[in-house]
Amino acid sequence: MAALEQAYADHGIEIAYRDPAAGAVGNRQIRVSGRLKGKPLSNYVTCPPVPTVANLENVWVMNLSVVSTVKPVLGGNVQIQTALQASARDPNASTNPLRCDSRYNLEWSIAAGAAQKLGVRLVEGD
């Protein structure tokens, strides 16, 4: 778990959620605008188009939930599953948030970072 937690830290994500019984860590309440550890949020999420805003992922306030679960698998290996949920809210209006979709880059990068710290090869699953 230490390698996974360090991978989160490398992405500027504080671990605020732990469930040792489920093998899960992450943060379910990340509020960020524009960038995550220096990278545009549009690298990680895509939101529905809004006619008056280009790349709203980089302009609006984003609420992210990122949680990873580590599970043992055959051969003494482990499987890391990371789920990213995101929504965007116009900081200048009191409208409902827009649900945004993951580009799966953050999940992959977290798993790759943890694998590198463990000195193991990352294999893409089903």
Order of alpha helices (4+ residues) and beta strands (2+ residues): alpha-beta-beta-beta-beta-beta-beta-beta-beta-alpha
